[in-house]
Structure formats: structure tokens, C-alpha cells
Amino acid sequence: MNERTWRLVETLIAWLVGGYFIYAAVAKVADPHQFAQSIKYYKIVPLWAVNIQAVLMPWWELAAGVALLFRGWRRAGAVLTFALLIIFTAALISAIARKLDITCGCTGKSSATLVQTLIQDLAMLWGMGVLIWYRPKRASLPSSEPQAAVA
């Protein structure tokens, strides 16, 4: 993939995931009580920490989403988003394994199943991995120095 194509792909991935994270964060900031209930239903976080997490998590998501929109902050945003997605994926796998009958809580009230959300999160996790670790190889120019003849 040449560098120009890579920049387009990178921007598309970053804007899609960044936009989703901003949307999800705004929904949670708008209704922190609903988000706290969603966290509680996962039965992972101690009750004393539910409200703290419900208040802080959306702001981390918002920061990650906004950072993904700007090229200079994109890699940092991808690392933060990747870390958040690891947490979300672990919570989803735990809920699925324990057969909890809950919704994700990702964007406020959602009709997506936990498995659908897991697939979506894994796709975003892959995208963030690409942004963090993939770098296109630059085309090398031919050397201007003469090559020694091999006998």
C-alpha cells in the first residue's frame, strides 16, 4: 500500500472509530445514571466504584474519540482507544460466558446483542491495532553511486 492510500485508509478508520467513540461518550454523559446501571449489570465492578466509573469512562472515551480525529494526536488516540476496547471486550466476553441477559450499554439504550457488540468491538480493536502498528514501507530511490562489478 503506498503512502497516499495508507493516509486515506488511516483517516477513514480513525474517523469511523473516533466518531463512534464520541457518539457513545455523549450518550453516556447525557445519562450517567443509565450508564451506571449498565456497568452494575455486568457484575464486574464493585458497587462502590460503579458511579466513579460511570462518570470517568465517558470522558476517556470522548478524549480518545477526539484524538483520533486529529492526525497529530491520532496514534495516542489509537492507543487509548485500544486500551478501552480491551477492557470493553473483556467485559463482553465475561458477560457472554456468564450468560447475562443484559444489553451492552455502549451508546445508551441499544438493541444490539452482546455478541453483535463483541464483533463490533473486535473490528474496532483490529482497526486500532492497524493504526498503532502498521506503517507503509517508503519507496526507496535507486542509489546514485555506481555498483561494483561482480566477477
C-alpha positions in Angstrom: 0.0 0.0 0.0 1.5 3.3 -1.0 1.7 6.2 1.5 -1.2 8.2 -0.1 -3.6 5.2 0.1 -2.4 4.5 3.6 -3.3 8.1 4.7 -6.8 7.7 3.3 -7.3 4.3 5.0 -5.8 5.6 8.2 -8.1 8.6 8.2 -11.2 6.5 7.4 -10.5 4.1 10.2 -9.7 6.9 12.7 -12.8 8.9 11.8 -15.2 6.0 11.9 -14.0 4.7 15.3 -13.4 8.3 16.6 -16.9 9.3 15.6 -18.4 6.2 17.3 -16.5 6.8 20.5 -17.6 10.5 20.6 -21.2 9.4 20.0 -21.0 6.7 22.7 -19.4 9.2 25.1 -22.0 11.9 24.6 -24.8 9.4 25.2 -23.2 8.3 28.5 -22.5 11.9 29.6 -26.1 12.8 28.8 -27.5 10.0 31.1 -24.8 8.9 33.6 -27.5 7.1 35.7 -28.4 4.8 32.8 -24.7 4.1 32.2 -24.1 3.4 35.9 -26.9 0.9 35.7 -25.3 -0.7 32.7 -22.0 -1.0 34.5 -23.7 -2.5 37.5 -25.5 -5.2 35.4 -22.1 -6.6 34.3 -21.4 -7.6 37.9 -17.6 -7.0 37.5 -17.0 -3.6 39.2 -17.5 -3.3 43.0 -20.6 -1.3 43.8 -18.6 1.5 45.4 -16.8 2.0 42.1 -19.8 2.0 39.7 -20.6 5.7 39.9 -16.9 6.7 39.7 -16.5 4.6 36.6 -19.8 5.9 35.1 -18.5 9.5 35.5 -14.9 9.0 34.3 -15.3 6.4 31.5 -17.2 8.6 29.0 -14.6 11.4 29.3 -11.8 8.9 28.5 -13.9 7.7 25.5 -14.5 11.3 24.4 -10.8 12.1 24.7 -9.9 9.0 22.7 -12.5 9.8 20.0 -11.5 13.4 19.6 -7.8 12.5 19.5 -8.5 10.1 16.6 -9.9 12.9 14.5 -6.6 14.9 14.5 -3.5 13.5 12.7 -1.1 14.8 15.3 -2.9 13.1 18.1 -4.1 10.0 16.2 -1.6 7.5 17.5 -2.2 8.5 21.1 -5.9 8.3 20.5 -5.5 4.8 18.9 -3.5 3.6 22.0 -6.1 4.9 24.4 -9.0 3.5 22.3 -7.2 0.2 22.0 -6.8 0.0 25.8 -10.5 0.9 26.3 -11.6 -1.7 23.8 -9.5 -4.4 25.6 -11.5 -3.5 28.8 -14.8 -3.5 26.9 -14.1 -6.7 25.1 -13.1 -8.5 28.3 -16.4 -7.3 29.9 -18.4 -8.5 27.0 -16.7 -11.9 26.9 -17.3 -12.2 30.7 -21.0 -11.3 30.3 -21.5 -13.7 27.4 -19.7 -16.6 29.3 -21.9 -16.0 32.3 -25.0 -15.9 30.1 -26.1 -12.5 31.5 -29.3 -11.2 29.9 -28.2 -7.6 29.5 -27.6 -5.0 26.8 -24.2 -3.5 26.1 -24.7 0.0 27.5 -22.3 1.2 24.9 -24.4 4.0 23.4 -27.1 4.4 26.0 -30.1 2.2 25.1 -29.2 -0.2 22.4 -30.9 -3.2 20.8 -27.6 -4.8 19.8 -26.9 -8.2 21.4 -23.7 -8.8 23.4 -22.4 -11.0 20.6 -23.1 -8.3 18.0 -21.3 -5.7 20.2 -18.4 -8.1 20.7 -18.0 -8.4 16.9 -18.1 -4.6 16.5 -15.6 -4.1 19.3 -13.2 -6.7 17.8 -13.4 -4.9 14.4 -12.6 -1.6 16.1 -9.8 -3.3 18.1 -8.3 -4.6 14.8 -8.6 -1.1 13.3 -6.8 0.5 16.3 -4.1 -2.2 16.1 -3.6 -1.3 12.4 -3.3 2.5 13.3 -0.8 1.7 16.1 1.5 -0.8 14.4 1.2 -0.6 10.6 3.4 1.7 8.7 3.7 1.6 4.9 7.2 1.0 3.5 8.5 4.1 1.8 9.6 3.6 -1.8 13.3 3.7 -2.0 15.1 5.6 -4.7 17.8 3.9 -6.7 21.3 4.6 -5.4 23.2 7.2 -7.4 26.5 5.6 -6.5 27.9 3.2 -9.1 27.8 -0.5 -8.2 31.0 -2.6 -8.1 31.0 -5.2 -10.8 30.9 -8.8 -9.5 33.3 -11.1 -11.3 
